[in-house]
Amino acid sequence: MPAPEEQGLTRPAQILLVEDNRTDAELTLGVFRQARLTNTVHVACTGVEALDYLLGRGEFANRERHPLPDLVLLHLKTPPVSGDQVLREIKSRPRLARIPVVILTSSKEEADRALGYDLGANSYLVKPIALGDLLALAEQVKDYSLTLNVHSRLDTSALDMLSSRERQVLQLLIEGKSSVVIAQTLSLSPKTVETYRSRIMQKLNIRNILELVKFAIRQGLASIE
């Protein structure tokens, strides 16, 4: 019988919701319950609390009780530490950088959206968020689980479809790098990076960033640490 670490152990993804508006937080949780989401959702009411949770500080030091999230839903306006500061912290730390982050904001300014993407956000929802958008988000994570097998053999059949440049872009994407950073690293334009990103997801039949992270872990391109 294979050792436990060689088996494909799975668990529901852990979600961290960072939301200072109690009504909006309850709305989001209510929609997730309506969608019968089985994932555990941890709620942080401030940016400070979010960072304490992510960094395992104070009351969140016990990782068995407060595990690292697999997805962060982040409201940008979370005084006294703003959401963009939280996002910067997430993407600057190797242990956190690969966690997908979905921005929740009331701002419709394109500059705010661009800043979020430049800092490494994976998606963006403008508040007030339509019920349909929340339901769609819930459906994306509903069946999402992480394969916790760090010794899995690499199945190259899917990767063989990608060009060497596409593999470079893929590796940087799963490391949590933004399109701007990838463009600078590979001497490309951000628009070209987005084209590569769309092409990669199309070739791999991947619809969203959660599926991309799951694929990367299964292929041995990323760890869960």
MOLINJO-V816791 format. One record per backbone hydrogen bond with DSSP energy under -1.0 kcal/mol. NH is the residue of the N-H (numbers start at 1). CO is the residue of the C=O. If there is no record, write none. Layout:
# MOLINJO-V816791
NH & CO
NH & CO
This chain:
# MOLINJO-V816791
6 & 3
7 & 4
9 & 7
13 & 144
15 & 40
16 & 71
17 & 42
18 & 73
19 & 44
25 & 21
26 & 22
27 & 23
28 & 24
29 & 25
30 & 26
31 & 27
32 & 28
33 & 29
34 & 30
35 & 31
36 & 33
37 & 32
42 & 15
44 & 17
50 & 46
51 & 47
52 & 48
53 & 49
54 & 50
55 & 51
57 & 52
60 & 57
61 & 58
66 & 62
70 & 14
71 & 14
72 & 100
73 & 16
74 & 102
75 & 18
76 & 104
78 & 76
83 & 76
86 & 82
87 & 83
88 & 84
89 & 85
90 & 86
91 & 87
92 & 88
96 & 93
97 & 93
99 & 96
102 & 72
103 & 123
104 & 74
105 & 125
113 & 109
114 & 110
115 & 111
116 & 112
117 & 113
118 & 114
119 & 115
120 & 117
121 & 116
122 & 101
123 & 101
125 & 103
127 & 105
134 & 130
135 & 131
136 & 132
137 & 133
138 & 134
139 & 135
140 & 136
141 & 137
142 & 138
144 & 141
146 & 11
148 & 9
152 & 149
160 & 156
161 & 158
162 & 159
167 & 163
168 & 164
169 & 165
170 & 166
171 & 167
172 & 168
173 & 169
174 & 170
176 & 173
177 & 172
182 & 178
183 & 179
184 & 180
185 & 181
186 & 182
188 & 183
193 & 189
194 & 190
195 & 191
196 & 192
197 & 193
198 & 194
199 & 195
200 & 196
201 & 197
202 & 198
203 & 199
204 & 200
206 & 201
212 & 208
213 & 209
214 & 210
215 & 211
216 & 212
217 & 213
218 & 214
219 & 215
220 & 217
221 & 216
222 & 216
